[in-house]
Amino acid sequence: MSGHSKWANIKNKKEKTDNQRGKIFTKIGREIAIAVKEGGSDPVNNSKLRDVIAKAKANNMPNDNITRSIKKAAGELGSINYETGSYEGYGPGGVAVIVEVLTDNRNRTAAEIRHLFDKYGNGMGNSGCVSWMFDRKGRIVIERSASIDEDELMMQALDVGAEDFIAQDDCYEILTGPNDFSTVREALEAAGFSFLSAETEMIPSNTVDVSDDDTIEKIGRMLEMFEDNDDVQEVFHNAILPEEEEED
């Protein structure tokens, strides 16, 4: 099975986690707050919270921090007023970009995201202008190691509902439908696998090859500015940059 790999992006996120740990943990804390508000503070009865906890662990968030975030959210249910939102537009070179946010002030966030699209990209568009080029999928990344039998892992993943299994040089990527993500993740976790990344993402079905150095630099700057915004949770794009290309 095959498919385009975004493992380079995941590695970049890992490097940023090391350098900006506090910001990453704050954003995950917001996701925990939303999950607790929607389904309660007991992970056993809240699959969304279990998924966020898995994401937190993949980002090396300490268990104490996770527990503290859950307790804080449970004690502040009345004051949690974050809203989810999504903004779409175009970046340098015609790259499609989706920015997902959690915000306590939608008007402020919309203005800030529009400003960043105008300053570093090619403008924000209407809802749906680029999302048709993406599919929401669950993505689980497991580090390749001598202790993991590739065929066995693939069969386990497919047996519990995974849609695709992609073997990379340094990892295995497992793709699921959004509704099957929790089931597949929990089955692999129960089987003893640990994850480098485990979350749902918007994966592009149409991509744009970018090789021009100036455009690559501008795209990188745009993504950095989005990710530095406190309200932005995730940024997805359809650019294939040189360091992301698969090796045949």
C-alpha positions as a printed Julia matrix, in Angstrom:
248×3 Matrix{Float64}:
   0.0    0.0    0.0
   1.24   3.46  -0.75
   0.52   7.12  -0.26
   2.2   10.46   0.18
   4.06  10.85   3.46
   3.94  13.9    5.66
   6.47  12.41   8.07
   8.84  15.33   7.42
   6.16  17.66   8.72
   5.65  15.49  11.78
   9.38  15.56  12.49
   9.35  19.34  12.15
   6.54  19.47  14.69
   8.59  17.28  17.03
  11.5   19.68  16.81
   9.21  22.6   17.54
   7.76  20.69  20.49
  11.21  20.56  22.03
  11.7   24.29  21.52
   8.18  25.5   22.26
   6.91  22.89  24.69
   4.84  25.33  26.73
   2.91  26.59  23.7
   2.2   23.07  22.46
   1.0   21.96  25.89
  -1.26  25.01  26.17
  -2.92  24.15  22.86
  -3.41  20.53  23.86
  -4.8   21.75  27.18
  -7.5   23.6   25.25
  -8.39  20.43  23.38
  -8.64  18.6   26.7
 -10.95  21.33  27.99
 -13.26  20.98  24.98
 -13.28  17.18  25.26
 -14.1   17.31  28.99
 -16.89  19.82  28.43
 -18.44  17.68  25.69
 -18.08  14.24  27.27
 -16.97  14.46  30.88
 -13.65  14.03  32.68
 -13.53  10.22  32.74
 -11.53   8.95  29.75
 -13.16   5.54  30.09
 -16.47   7.04  29.03
 -15.13   9.77  26.74
 -13.49   8.56  23.53
 -12.64  12.1   22.4
 -10.78  12.7   25.64
  -8.91   9.42  25.18
  -7.87  10.57  21.71
  -6.6   13.91  23.02
  -4.68  12.13  25.79
  -3.03   9.92  23.15
  -2.09  13.06  21.21
  -0.7   14.62  24.39
   1.44  11.57  25.1
   2.72  11.5   21.51
   3.84  15.11  22.08
   5.66  14.06  25.28
   3.25  15.87  27.57
   3.9   14.54  31.11
   1.13  12.54  32.77
   0.99  15.07  35.61
   0.26  17.84  33.12
  -2.45  15.78  31.46
  -4.12  14.96  34.78
  -3.89  18.58  35.9
  -5.45  19.78  32.64
  -8.35  17.34  33.01
  -9.0   18.36  36.62
  -8.77  22.03  35.71
 -11.23  21.59  32.86
 -13.64  19.64  35.06
 -13.56  22.41  37.66
 -14.08  25.19  35.17
 -16.86  23.79  33.01
 -18.96  26.9   33.4
 -16.17  29.18  32.24
 -14.94  27.13  29.27
 -16.15  29.01  26.23
 -13.78  27.92  23.47
 -15.27  27.49  20.02
 -13.85  25.46  17.2
 -13.42  27.1   13.82
 -11.8   26.55  10.46
 -10.48  29.06   7.93
  -9.4   28.37   4.36
  -7.3   30.19   1.84
  -4.26  30.16  -0.38
  -0.59  30.47   0.33
   2.38  31.34  -1.89
   2.47  29.36  -5.13
  -1.25  28.63  -5.01
  -0.89  26.23  -2.07
  -4.19  25.37  -0.36
  -4.23  26.0    3.39
  -6.68  25.08   6.15
  -6.27  26.64   9.6
  -8.16  25.06  12.51
  -8.65  27.12  15.66
  -9.98  27.02  19.21
 -10.95  30.5   20.31
 -12.82  32.41  23.0
 -13.33  35.34  20.62
 -14.31  34.37  17.1
 -14.23  37.93  15.74
 -10.7   38.53  17.0
  -9.43  35.24  15.66
 -11.07  35.68  12.26
  -9.44  39.09  11.9
  -6.02  37.76  12.9
  -6.2   34.78  10.55
  -7.35  36.98   7.67
  -4.45  39.35   8.34
  -1.94  36.47   8.27
  -3.41  35.11   5.02
  -3.19  38.58   3.46
   0.34  39.3    4.71
   2.03  35.94   4.21
  -0.24  34.12   1.74
  -2.55  34.9   -1.14
  -5.65  35.69   0.86
  -8.36  33.97   2.87
 -11.29  32.51   0.95
 -14.82  31.44   1.73
 -15.65  28.26   3.58
 -15.18  25.31   1.23
 -12.83  27.06  -1.18
 -10.02  24.54  -0.59
 -11.42  21.94   1.83
 -12.79  19.95  -1.11
  -9.16  19.07  -1.87
  -8.73  17.41   1.54
 -10.11  14.38   3.35
 -10.22  14.08   7.11
  -8.37  10.95   8.17
  -6.95   9.49  11.32
  -3.17   9.14  11.12
  -1.12   6.98  13.47
   2.66   7.02  13.17
   4.75   4.27  14.75
   8.52   4.34  14.77
  10.15   1.57  12.76
  12.22  -0.76  14.94
  13.71  -4.23  14.82
  11.17  -5.42  17.4
   8.2   -4.68  15.11
   7.25  -7.16  12.41
   5.98  -5.04   9.51
   3.6   -7.63   8.09
   2.15  -8.41  11.51
   1.6   -4.73  12.29
  -0.05  -4.19   8.92
  -2.42  -7.12   9.4
  -3.28  -6.02  12.93
  -4.05  -2.5   11.75
  -6.16  -3.61   8.8
  -8.01  -6.2   10.88
  -9.22  -3.52  13.31
 -10.38  -1.13  10.6
  -7.42   0.81   9.19
  -7.8    1.99   5.58
  -4.15   2.13   4.57
  -0.72   1.12   5.81
   2.35   2.98   4.56
   5.85   1.71   5.35
   8.45   4.49   5.4
  12.2    4.24   5.95
  11.93   5.33   9.58
   8.29   4.76  10.51
   4.96   3.17   9.72
   1.93   5.33   8.94
  -1.56   3.97   9.48
  -4.53   5.82   8.01
  -8.11   5.41   9.17
 -11.51   6.91   8.49
 -12.33   9.63  11.04
 -14.97   7.47  12.73
 -12.62   4.48  13.0
  -9.63   6.38  14.38
 -10.36   5.79  18.07
 -11.04   2.07  17.57
  -7.84   1.5   15.58
  -5.7    3.63  17.89
  -6.98   1.92  21.02
  -6.53  -1.56  19.55
  -2.91  -0.84  18.62
  -2.29   0.8   21.98
  -3.71  -2.27  23.73
  -1.4   -4.41  21.6
   1.56  -2.56  23.13
   2.47  -0.1   20.38
   3.53   3.45  21.2
   2.98   6.33  18.8
   5.09   9.14  17.47
   1.87  10.81  16.38
  -1.81   9.91  16.75
  -4.49  12.36  15.65
  -6.98  13.2   12.94
  -5.73  15.39  10.11
  -6.89  16.95   6.85
  -4.95  15.03   4.2
  -4.79  16.52   0.69
  -6.13  14.56  -2.26
  -4.68  17.15  -4.66
  -1.13  18.36  -4.1
   1.13  21.12  -5.41
   4.82  20.43  -6.06
   6.94  23.32  -4.82
  10.63  23.5   -5.75
  11.32  27.23  -6.02
  13.48  28.31  -3.07
  11.75  31.65  -2.66
   8.3   30.06  -2.59
   9.47  27.38  -0.16
  10.79  30.07   2.18
   7.54  32.05   1.96
   5.44  28.96   2.68
   7.6   28.16   5.68
   7.23  31.69   7.0
   3.45  31.6    6.55
   3.1   28.27   8.36
   5.32  29.52  11.18
   3.19  32.64  11.66
  -0.02  30.61  11.76
   1.41  28.13  14.25
   2.66  30.93  16.49
  -0.88  32.26  16.87
  -2.27  31.19  20.24
  -5.72  30.36  18.83
  -4.43  28.12  16.03
  -4.5   24.42  16.81
  -3.55  22.88  13.46
  -2.45  24.03  10.0
  -2.83  21.78   6.97
  -1.62  22.4    3.43
  -1.22  20.56   0.14
   2.34  21.59  -0.74
   4.88  18.89  -1.48
   8.19  20.39  -0.48
  11.5   18.8   -1.5
  12.23  17.34   1.95
   8.74  15.74   2.04
   8.97  13.8   -1.21
   8.85  10.05  -0.96
  11.78   7.96  -2.02
  10.95   5.25  -4.54
